[in-house]
Amino acid sequence: MEECELQLTEPTESLREAYIDFVDEFHAAGDPHVAGEWDEVHGDFSAFVRRLRNHAIGVDLPEGWVPASTYWLVREGRVVGACGLRHSLTESLRDFGGHVCYGVRPSERRKGYATFMLRAMIAKARAMGTERVLVTCGAGNVASAGVIDKCGGLLDSESYSPAAGRVTRRYWIDAVGSHGRPAESPHGGAPDKTGK
Ligand SMILES: CC(C)(COP(=O)(O)OP(=O)(O)OC[C@H]1O[C@@H](n2cnc3c(N)ncnc32)[C@H](O)[C@@H]1OP(=O)(O)O)[C@@H](O)C(=O)NCCC(=O)NCCS
């Protein structure tokens, strides 16, 4: 893979078709991860992008929400993944949600993209002064647990989350240690292009 082929970018209207295609693939696969976005992206896409960008700077946050930055992983104009970094934790996020969330479209899984995104989010968290990153996943989510494991996650606890309606595993990742290094491409190049 060429270095320029993989980009981590903030939500933008210019990726409207590509992002709708991304969400449609989750939807077609019956994957609940981004199903809630389907109506929104098929409706007013500009408002959707504005909402995400506002949330990154703490504007128009629903009550109880913390600022959160969203990034899309793009390869050759195709959105292959999406991830988010919450800038701080609430009691609710400590139980379920954590600092980071990520999803990779079904046809692009097992290529290292989620690992790349989680590493990039750890680096961004460190840049914001966060020393430990909390990542959670459902106890049955073997794929997400594998990603967290690859990024140096240490299991802290496992218990039922009423908000999620399932058992949640909570992992801490040391953001200032070796896992807080800048993200590398799953194929050896392509640094995080956002420059943040
Ligand atoms: C979880 C998810 C993001 C993983 O994305 P991915 O890009 O396929 O993950 P990676 O390629 O970085 O995988 C890293 C490691 O995790 C493990 N892993 C990933 N998918 C796996 C699977 N289906 N079964 C078992 N292990 C898996 C493997 O150890 C893998 O390393 P390997 O390929 O070298 O063996 C993806 O499956 C997804 O989008 N799922 C739905 C959304 C979700 O659950 N998000 C996480 C909660 S916020």
Ligand as a Chemical Component Dictionary entry (heavy atoms), coordinates in Angstrom:
data_LIG
# 
_chem_comp.id                   LIG 
_chem_comp.type                 NON-POLYMER 
_chem_comp.pdbx_formal_charge   0 
_chem_comp.three_letter_code    LIG 
# 
loop_
_chem_comp_atom.comp_id 
_chem_comp_atom.atom_id 
_chem_comp_atom.alt_atom_id 
_chem_comp_atom.type_symbol 
_chem_comp_atom.charge 
_chem_comp_atom.model_Cartn_x 
_chem_comp_atom.model_Cartn_y 
_chem_comp_atom.model_Cartn_z 
_chem_comp_atom.pdbx_ordinal 
LIG C1  C1  C 0 -14.221 -4.578  15.985 1  
LIG C2  C2  C 0 -13.818 -4.086  14.604 2  
LIG C3  C3  C 0 -13.746 -2.563  14.640 3  
LIG C4  C4  C 0 -12.435 -4.683  14.252 4  
LIG O1  O1  O 0 -11.982 -4.068  13.049 5  
LIG P1  P1  P 0 -10.787 -4.692  12.164 6  
LIG O2  O2  O 0 -10.261 -3.603  11.315 7  
LIG O3  O3  O 0 -11.259 -5.923  11.503 8  
LIG O4  O4  O 0 -9.715  -5.075  13.292 9  
LIG P2  P2  P 0 -8.161  -5.363  13.027 10 
LIG O5  O5  O 0 -7.957  -5.824  11.629 11 
LIG O6  O6  O 0 -7.384  -4.191  13.490 12 
LIG O7  O7  O 0 -7.954  -6.602  14.011 13 
LIG C5  C5  C 0 -6.991  -6.596  15.061 14 
LIG C6  C6  C 0 -7.008  -7.933  15.748 15 
LIG O8  O8  O 0 -8.258  -8.143  16.408 16 
LIG C7  C7  C 0 -8.593  -9.542  16.315 17 
LIG N1  N1  N 0 -9.799  -9.695  15.522 18 
LIG C8  C8  C 0 -10.352 -8.782  14.672 19 
LIG N2  N2  N 0 -11.486 -9.258  14.148 20 
LIG C9  C9  C 0 -11.644 -10.492 14.657 21 
LIG C10 C10 C 0 -12.634 -11.489 14.501 22 
LIG N3  N3  N 0 -13.694 -11.305 13.694 23 
LIG N4  N4  N 0 -12.507 -12.654 15.201 24 
LIG C11 C11 C 0 -11.453 -12.842 16.007 25 
LIG N5  N5  N 0 -10.459 -11.931 16.206 26 
LIG C12 C12 C 0 -10.572 -10.782 15.538 27 
LIG C13 C13 C 0 -7.421  -10.234 15.665 28 
LIG O9  O9  O 0 -6.510  -10.611 16.686 29 
LIG C14 C14 C 0 -6.850  -9.115  14.822 30 
LIG O10 O10 O 0 -5.514  -9.287  14.519 31 
LIG P3  P3  P 0 -5.094  -10.270 13.284 32 
LIG O11 O11 O 0 -5.962  -9.901  12.122 33 
LIG O12 O12 O 0 -3.647  -9.949  13.064 34 
LIG O13 O13 O 0 -5.328  -11.662 13.749 35 
LIG C15 C15 C 0 -14.825 -4.534  13.513 36 
LIG O14 O14 O 0 -15.035 -5.917  13.618 37 
LIG C16 C16 C 0 -16.168 -3.805  13.624 38 
LIG O15 O15 O 0 -16.353 -2.740  13.036 39 
LIG N6  N6  N 0 -17.121 -4.376  14.386 40 
LIG C17 C17 C 0 -18.418 -3.710  14.598 41 
LIG C18 C18 C 0 -18.275 -2.467  15.435 42 
LIG C19 C19 C 0 -17.642 -2.728  16.799 43 
LIG O16 O16 O 0 -17.852 -3.768  17.426 44 
LIG N7  N7  N 0 -16.833 -1.760  17.266 45 
LIG C20 C20 C 0 -16.135 -1.857  18.547 46 
LIG C21 C21 C 0 -16.934 -1.307  19.676 47 
LIG S1  S1  S 0 -16.791 0.496   19.795 48 
# 
loop_
_chem_comp_bond.comp_id 
_chem_comp_bond.atom_id_1 
_chem_comp_bond.atom_id_2 
_chem_comp_bond.value_order 
_chem_comp_bond.pdbx_ordinal 
LIG C1  C2  SING 1  
LIG C2  C3  SING 2  
LIG C2  C4  SING 3  
LIG C2  C15 SING 4  
LIG C4  O1  SING 5  
LIG O1  P1  SING 6  
LIG P1  O2  DOUB 7  
LIG P1  O3  SING 8  
LIG P1  O4  SING 9  
LIG O4  P2  SING 10 
LIG P2  O5  DOUB 11 
LIG P2  O6  SING 12 
LIG P2  O7  SING 13 
LIG O7  C5  SING 14 
LIG C5  C6  SING 15 
LIG C6  O8  SING 16 
LIG C6  C14 SING 17 
LIG O8  C7  SING 18 
LIG C7  N1  SING 19 
LIG C7  C13 SING 20 
LIG N1  C8  SING 21 
LIG N1  C12 SING 22 
LIG C8  N2  DOUB 23 
LIG N2  C9  SING 24 
LIG C9  C10 SING 25 
LIG C9  C12 DOUB 26 
LIG C10 N3  SING 27 
LIG C10 N4  DOUB 28 
LIG N4  C11 SING 29 
LIG C11 N5  DOUB 30 
LIG N5  C12 SING 31 
LIG C13 O9  SING 32 
LIG C13 C14 SING 33 
LIG C14 O10 SING 34 
LIG O10 P3  SING 35 
LIG P3  O11 DOUB 36 
LIG P3  O12 SING 37 
LIG P3  O13 SING 38 
LIG C15 O14 SING 39 
LIG C15 C16 SING 40 
LIG C16 O15 DOUB 41 
LIG C16 N6  SING 42 
LIG N6  C17 SING 43 
LIG C17 C18 SING 44 
LIG C18 C19 SING 45 
LIG C19 O16 DOUB 46 
LIG C19 N7  SING 47 
LIG N7  C20 SING 48 
LIG C20 C21 SING 49 
LIG C21 S1  SING 50 
# 
